[in-house]
Amino acid sequence: KNSPEAEYKVELAEPGDKLRNIMMTYPKEHAFEYQGQAIIDMALEMVAKMPQKPGGGVDWSQIDGIVLETSHHTDHVIGTGANDPQKIDPDSPRGTLDHSIMFAIARAMQLGRWDEDVYEIKASEKEELRQAMAKIKTVQVAEWERRYHSTDPKEQSFGGKLIVNLKGGKSVADEKASANAHPLGS
């Protein structure tokens, strides 16, 4: 990159060819890192499957733990594999929280929505959010890692499988490969 003799090969479509990569781009629907887009969508979809408090909202006391099976990158950069205590602390700055999948999952489930207000955490929500974030763990799974690095746009994925372990031994799970805003998403 620093050499004046450097050459770069850029593959362009031939006249009449279908456009490829531009057709696989998508807007980020959520104010969060791109690797969390499908996971936020999945967390929001799972809210209805979670135990509910009498007045509404997820009953976190009925959840033993949540495991996100995902790629190495998601685990190491925005997940528990980063070994960053700020990523499970709702008092962390927004620049940290928008790179914490534990925050994204817990906050999406706590509010049942994702919008511009998710980073405005009320004092009355903070302790529940802190406890919820601490229940979430990310693990690397070979298949999600393979799909993360796939060069086939129909197979490439930044998603994962979310497993919610409930008190009493039952679990609720779902998986999502593509964000809703992705051309292959809903």
C-alpha positions in Angstrom: 0.0 0.0 0.0 3.0 2.3 0.5 4.7 1.4 -2.8 4.2 3.6 -5.8 4.6 0.4 -7.9 1.7 -1.3 -6.1 -1.0 -2.8 -8.3 -4.6 -3.4 -7.4 -7.0 -5.7 -9.3 -10.6 -4.6 -9.1 -13.1 -6.9 -10.7 -15.9 -5.1 -12.5 -19.0 -6.5 -14.1 -18.9 -6.9 -17.8 -21.6 -5.2 -19.9 -24.8 -7.3 -19.5 -23.5 -9.1 -16.3 -25.7 -9.1 -13.2 -24.4 -6.8 -10.5 -23.2 -8.9 -7.6 -21.8 -7.3 -4.4 -23.8 -4.1 -4.5 -27.0 -6.2 -4.5 -25.8 -7.9 -1.3 -25.3 -4.8 0.7 -27.9 -3.7 3.2 -28.6 -0.8 5.5 -28.0 -1.3 9.2 -31.5 -1.1 10.7 -30.2 -0.9 14.2 -27.7 1.6 15.7 -25.3 -1.2 16.5 -22.3 -2.9 14.8 -23.2 -4.9 11.7 -22.4 -8.2 13.3 -25.3 -7.7 15.8 -28.0 -6.8 13.3 -29.4 -10.3 12.9 -28.9 -11.1 16.5 -30.9 -8.1 17.6 -33.7 -9.1 15.2 -33.6 -12.6 16.7 -33.7 -11.3 20.3 -36.7 -9.1 19.5 -38.5 -12.1 17.9 -37.8 -14.2 20.9 -39.3 -11.8 23.5 -42.8 -13.4 23.0 -41.3 -16.8 23.8 -39.7 -15.7 27.1 -41.4 -16.0 30.5 -43.2 -12.7 31.2 -43.6 -10.6 34.4 -47.3 -10.1 35.5 -47.2 -6.4 34.3 -45.4 -7.3 31.1 -41.8 -7.6 30.0 -39.3 -10.5 30.2 -39.1 -12.2 33.7 -35.3 -12.4 34.0 -35.7 -14.3 37.3 -37.0 -17.3 35.3 -33.9 -17.3 33.1 -30.8 -19.2 34.2 -28.6 -18.1 31.3 -28.4 -17.3 27.6 -25.9 -18.7 25.2 -25.2 -17.2 21.8 -23.5 -19.7 19.4 -21.7 -17.6 16.8 -18.5 -16.9 14.9 -15.1 -16.3 16.4 -15.2 -12.6 15.4 -18.5 -12.0 17.1 -17.4 -13.8 20.2 -14.0 -12.1 20.4 -14.9 -8.5 19.4 -18.4 -7.9 20.8 -19.0 -11.0 22.9 -17.7 -12.5 26.1 -14.6 -13.8 24.4 -13.4 -10.2 24.4 -12.9 -10.6 28.2 -13.9 -7.0 28.6 -15.9 -6.3 31.8 -17.2 -3.0 30.4 -19.1 -5.1 27.8 -21.4 -6.4 30.6 -21.7 -3.0 32.4 -24.7 -0.8 31.5 -22.7 2.2 32.9 -20.2 1.8 30.1 -20.0 4.5 27.4 -22.2 4.2 24.3 -19.1 3.5 22.2 -18.6 0.3 24.3 -22.3 -0.7 24.5 -22.8 -0.5 20.8 -20.0 -3.1 20.5 -21.5 -5.4 23.2 -23.7 -8.2 22.0 -24.6 -8.9 25.7 -26.0 -5.4 25.9 -27.8 -5.7 22.5 -29.5 -9.0 23.5 -30.4 -8.0 27.0 -31.6 -4.5 26.0 -33.7 -5.7 23.1 -35.4 -8.3 25.3 -35.8 -5.8 28.2 -37.5 -3.2 26.1 -39.1 -5.4 23.4 -37.9 -2.9 20.8 -34.7 -1.3 19.3 -34.7 2.3 18.5 -32.8 5.5 19.1 -33.7 5.5 22.8 -32.1 2.1 23.7 -28.9 3.8 25.0 -30.9 6.1 27.3 -31.0 3.7 30.3 -33.3 4.9 33.1 -32.0 4.3 36.7 -35.1 2.0 37.3 -34.0 -0.2 34.4 -30.2 -0.4 35.1 -30.0 -3.2 37.8 -32.3 -5.5 35.8 -30.2 -4.8 32.7 -26.9 -5.4 34.5 -28.2 -8.8 35.8 -29.5 -9.7 32.3 -26.2 -8.8 30.6 -24.3 -11.0 33.1 -26.5 -14.0 32.2 -25.4 -13.9 28.5 -22.4 -15.8 27.2 -21.1 -16.1 23.7 -19.4 -19.3 22.3 -17.7 -19.9 19.0 -19.2 -22.6 16.8 -17.4 -23.9 13.7 -20.4 -23.7 11.4 -21.1 -20.0 12.2 -17.3 -19.3 11.8 -17.3 -21.0 8.4 -20.4 -19.0 7.3 -18.9 -15.8 8.6 -16.0 -16.3 6.2 -17.9 -17.7 3.3 -17.5 -15.9 0.0 -20.9 -17.1 -1.2 -23.3 -14.2 -0.5 -26.2 -16.6 -0.1 -24.3 -18.5 2.7 -22.3 -15.8 4.4 -23.8 -15.0 7.8 -23.2 -12.7 10.7 -25.8 -14.3 12.8 -26.0 -17.1 15.4 -28.1 -19.4 17.5 -29.6 -18.0 20.7 -30.4 -20.5 23.5 -32.3 -19.3 26.5 -32.0 -21.7 29.4 -35.0 -21.4 31.7 -35.4 -22.4 35.4 -36.6 -26.0 35.6 -34.4 -27.2 32.8 -36.3 -26.1 29.7 -34.9 -24.0 27.0 -36.0 -21.8 24.1 -33.8 -21.5 21.1 -33.8 -19.8 17.7 -31.3 -19.0 15.1 -31.0 -16.3 12.4 -28.4 -16.0 9.7 -29.4 -12.8 8.0 -30.6 -9.5 9.4 -34.2 -8.5 8.5 -32.7 -5.6 6.5 -30.5 -7.9 4.5 -31.6 -9.0 0.9 -31.9 -12.5 2.2 -33.7 -11.4 5.4 -37.4 -10.9 6.1 
